[in-house]
Amino acid sequence: MTDHQNFILSSLDDEERRVLLAGARQFPLIFGETVLQPGHPVTHVYFPESGVISIITEAANGEAAEGGVTGTEGAAALPEALGSGVMRSRGVVQANGMAWRVGAQACRDLYKTSERFRCAAIKAAEFQVVERSGWGRRSPGSPKPHPVRTGHAPQRRRPALTSRQGTSSKAGAPARC
């Protein structure tokens, strides 16, 4: 099987990749093109091998802000495909490249059966949180991240939820990644 630049795809074994990509096609990412529409059902997930897709959140008053960026570390629309099935934001290509355009149902099916896929999706989502916070890579000229002071005493660390404790190889069961 070909080497993949996408973190999630490279995390899978050959059989899992074959199953996921069976009905997929390579999709050119062209600067400025909208690939995901808010309010629309998620029918496809984009796994960039190169290029970048910005996730733009739009307020009711028409203002918009970049809520995230998906490059080779993740997959645009994967959380929505696995969750509500409806896109809440707009996906706009910010850097030319190529992505695998994978059916949302194929992603849901593999998520149910593959611990590797679940773990890679979780790690990609965690990375997105770091990116959105500004503690990940930054564009030149972007503001430097700073600590937030709330005036409250630090909270004690809470124990992990019982549904996340331990590992399991059962399909659909939570596992530590």
C-alpha positions as CSV (number, residue, x, y, z in Angstrom):
1,M,0.0,0.0,0.0
2,T,1.2,3.5,-0.7
3,D,2.8,5.7,2.0
4,H,0.3,8.2,3.3
5,Q,1.2,11.7,4.6
6,N,-2.1,11.9,6.5
7,F,-1.7,11.0,10.1
8,I,-5.0,9.1,10.4
9,L,-4.5,7.1,7.2
10,S,-0.9,6.3,8.1
11,S,-2.1,5.0,11.5
12,L,-4.2,2.3,10.0
13,D,-3.0,-1.2,8.9
14,D,-3.2,-2.1,5.2
15,E,-6.6,-3.9,5.6
16,E,-8.2,-1.0,7.5
17,R,-6.9,1.5,4.9
18,R,-8.2,-0.8,2.0
19,V,-11.7,-0.9,3.6
20,L,-11.8,2.9,4.3
21,L,-10.5,3.9,0.9
22,A,-12.5,1.3,-1.1
23,G,-15.0,3.8,-2.4
24,A,-12.8,6.9,-1.9
25,R,-11.3,9.1,-4.5
26,Q,-8.4,11.5,-4.6
27,F,-9.8,15.1,-4.5
28,P,-7.9,18.2,-5.6
29,L,-7.8,20.9,-2.9
30,I,-8.0,24.2,-4.8
31,F,-7.4,27.5,-2.9
32,G,-10.6,29.3,-2.1
33,E,-12.9,26.4,-2.9
34,T,-15.6,25.6,-0.4
35,V,-15.7,21.9,0.3
36,L,-18.1,21.8,3.3
37,Q,-21.3,23.8,3.8
38,P,-22.9,24.6,7.1
39,G,-26.3,23.0,7.7
40,H,-25.7,20.3,5.1
41,P,-25.5,16.6,5.9
42,V,-22.0,15.3,6.0
43,T,-21.7,12.8,3.1
44,H,-17.9,12.9,2.8
45,V,-14.8,13.4,5.0
46,Y,-11.6,14.9,3.6
47,F,-8.3,13.4,4.6
48,P,-5.6,15.8,3.3
49,E,-2.4,14.3,2.1
50,S,-1.2,17.9,1.3
51,G,-2.9,21.2,1.5
52,V,-5.1,22.8,4.2
53,I,-8.8,23.2,4.8
54,S,-10.0,26.0,7.1
55,I,-13.1,25.5,9.2
56,I,-15.0,28.8,9.2
57,T,-17.7,29.4,11.9
58,E,-20.3,31.9,10.9
59,A,-22.4,33.8,13.5
60,A,-26.1,34.7,12.9
61,N,-25.1,38.3,12.3
62,G,-22.9,37.3,9.4
63,E,-19.5,37.6,11.1
64,A,-17.1,34.7,10.6
65,A,-14.0,33.4,12.3
66,E,-11.6,30.6,11.6
67,G,-12.5,27.9,14.1
68,G,-9.9,25.4,13.0
69,V,-7.5,24.2,10.4
70,T,-7.2,20.7,9.0
71,G,-4.1,19.5,7.3
72,T,-2.2,16.2,7.1
73,E,-2.8,15.7,10.9
74,G,-6.5,15.0,10.6
75,A,-9.7,14.9,8.6
76,A,-12.1,17.7,7.8
77,A,-15.7,16.8,8.8
78,L,-14.7,13.6,10.7
79,P,-16.2,14.7,14.1
80,E,-19.4,15.7,12.4
81,A,-19.6,12.5,10.4
82,L,-19.2,10.5,13.6
83,G,-21.5,12.7,15.6
84,S,-24.6,14.7,14.4
85,G,-24.0,14.0,10.7
86,V,-24.6,17.7,10.0
87,M,-21.8,20.2,9.2
88,R,-22.0,23.3,11.5
89,S,-19.2,25.2,9.8
90,R,-17.9,26.0,6.3
91,G,-14.8,24.2,5.0
92,V,-12.7,26.4,2.7
93,V,-9.4,25.4,1.1
94,Q,-6.6,27.6,2.3
95,A,-3.6,25.8,0.7
96,N,-3.6,23.8,-2.6
97,G,-3.1,20.1,-2.2
98,M,-4.8,16.7,-2.4
99,A,-7.1,14.9,-0.1
100,W,-8.8,11.5,0.0
101,R,-12.6,12.1,-0.2
102,V,-14.1,9.3,1.8
103,G,-17.8,8.4,2.3
104,A,-19.0,9.4,5.8
105,Q,-20.6,5.9,6.2
106,A,-17.3,4.2,5.6
107,C,-15.8,6.3,8.4
108,R,-18.7,5.5,10.8
109,D,-18.4,1.7,9.9
110,L,-14.6,1.7,10.5
111,Y,-14.9,3.7,13.7
112,K,-17.1,0.9,15.1
113,T,-14.7,-1.9,14.4
114,S,-11.1,-0.4,14.4
115,E,-9.4,0.6,17.6
116,R,-6.6,2.1,15.5
117,F,-9.0,4.3,13.7
118,R,-10.7,5.4,16.9
119,C,-7.4,6.3,18.5
120,A,-6.1,8.1,15.5
121,A,-9.4,10.1,15.2
122,I,-9.2,11.0,18.9
123,K,-5.5,12.1,18.7
124,A,-6.3,14.2,15.6
125,A,-9.2,15.8,17.5
126,E,-6.9,16.5,20.5
127,F,-4.4,18.1,18.1
128,Q,-7.2,20.3,16.8
129,V,-7.9,21.6,20.3
130,V,-4.2,22.5,20.8
131,E,-4.2,24.2,17.4
132,R,-7.3,26.2,18.1
133,S,-5.9,27.3,21.5
134,G,-2.9,28.9,19.8
135,W,-0.4,26.6,21.6
136,G,0.3,24.7,18.4
137,R,2.0,26.1,15.3
138,R,1.3,29.7,14.6
139,S,1.3,31.8,11.5
140,P,3.8,34.6,11.3
141,G,2.4,37.7,12.9
142,S,-0.3,35.9,14.8
143,P,-0.7,36.8,18.5
144,K,1.4,34.9,21.0
145,P,-0.6,32.7,23.3
146,H,-0.9,33.8,26.9
147,P,-2.2,32.3,30.1
148,V,-5.7,33.1,31.1
149,R,-6.1,34.5,34.6
150,T,-9.5,34.0,36.2
151,G,-8.9,34.9,39.8
152,H,-9.9,31.5,40.9
153,A,-7.7,29.0,42.8
154,P,-6.5,26.2,40.6
155,Q,-8.8,23.2,40.7
156,R,-7.7,19.8,41.8
157,R,-7.3,17.3,39.0
158,R,-10.4,15.2,38.7
159,P,-10.1,11.4,38.2
160,A,-10.8,10.0,34.8
161,L,-14.3,9.1,34.0
162,T,-15.0,5.5,34.6
163,S,-16.2,4.9,31.0
164,R,-12.7,5.9,29.8
165,Q,-10.7,3.8,32.3
166,G,-8.8,0.8,31.0
167,T,-8.4,-0.4,27.5
168,S,-10.6,-2.7,25.4
169,S,-10.3,-4.3,22.0
170,K,-14.1,-4.7,21.8
171,A,-15.7,-2.9,18.9
172,G,-17.2,0.4,20.1
173,A,-15.6,0.2,23.5
174,P,-13.5,3.1,24.8
175,A,-9.8,2.6,24.8
176,R,-6.9,4.7,26.0
177,C,-4.9,5.9,23.0
